[in-house]
Amino acid sequence: MSGHPRIIVYLQRAVGHEFSAAQQFTLQAVQAEHLGLGSFVDELRAGAVDELRHAEAFSRRLHEIGAGSPSVQAAARPVGRTLAELLRFGLATEADAMRLYAEALRFCERVADAGNAELFARIHRDEVQHYQELERRLREHGVEMKH
């Protein structure tokens, strides 16, 4: 099995993004704990695990199409010092993922790659859910959203 070169690049970018998000959410969980934000700490930790599962799914797909292991480094993402910053930075990370996966999905559909289209669509739905949860928390805490 082989993959379209552009799809391979999308998959590699996705792996890097997911590792960056997992790192960000892990560091945010530590900061949230320091701020005494109990249940949010658990949500951030669960989010980090979700992002690692996404990275694993994209990595597995790279192996399946014969592209091997991705050589990626997690890009540093801002963590934040306050609840508002944690939420805004998390939103930005999820928005970046949503844009990347929507673009990848459109390309997969254009080249009739149903398997990769399904993978990007599934993980895009997860990222939309994450985004909506962070938006809900922002509203719940009366934090103004900046777009």
Order of alpha helices (4+ residues) and beta strands (2+ residues): alpha-alpha-alpha-alpha
